[in-house]
Amino acid sequence: MATATANATAAPVKRNTKTEAKIKAAFTTLVKAKGFDAMTVSDIARTAGINRGTFYMHYVDKFDLRQQLIDDTIADLTDILIANAETDTHITTRTGKAICDAFQTRAIAEALRYIKNDFAFFDAVSQSGNDFQLYDRVKAVLKKLIVAQAKRFGAQPQPSYNGIPADYAMEILVSAVASIIWLWLRRGCKESPDEICLIIEKNKTTAPIDVLW
């Protein structure tokens, strides 16, 4: 008979969405109740109503579980943002220039609803010590969205934008949106997705100097 240790070191070989949903729910509950460091695979299995062997058929250990949950979440957000992106939407800058709108309200709103509907999990990940990884990966998704929209419009990459090197310009653009979303999440998603979308919309055409006092 294979031991728990042997099971723990073997790669997952089977996936069952119902079982994984139970494990995810258990992970979320236990992180809130005990903290990620204190919880064990036995805790997860007991809370999920499964045995340890079943857990090891899906995940190597609790760290692998957390990572796969984050990976799945990022994949979902990517699909939502790309699927809801329109190909013919522009916004007008302060100078009157029409540019492609990478962060469209419909796409962002759907992503925010996804986050709000699964707030308990996002909050648990934040408390498990992987909040910065999730934040950085959300930024990576936003960068992917910008590149995808630029390609749709036939825009050619430039070495700089308004005198700002391209990599810094990209960081400025995605960090503003990601930070708004992250502050909303850290504050418990109190505002509605529509309210956050409005803030993001206003941010698109607001210069930093305009919000100084």
Secondary structure, 3 states (H helix, E strand, C coil): CCCHHHHHHCCCCCCCHHHHHHHHHHHHHHHHHCCCCCCCHHHHHHHHCCCHHHHHCCCCCHHHHHHHHHHHHHHHHHHHHHHCCCCCCEEECCCCCEEECCCCHHHHHHHHHHHHHCHHHHHHHHHHHHHHHHHHHHHHHHHHHHHHHHHHCCCCCCCEECCEEHHHHHHHHHHHHHHHHHHHHHCCCCCCHHHHHHHHHHHHCCCHHHHCC
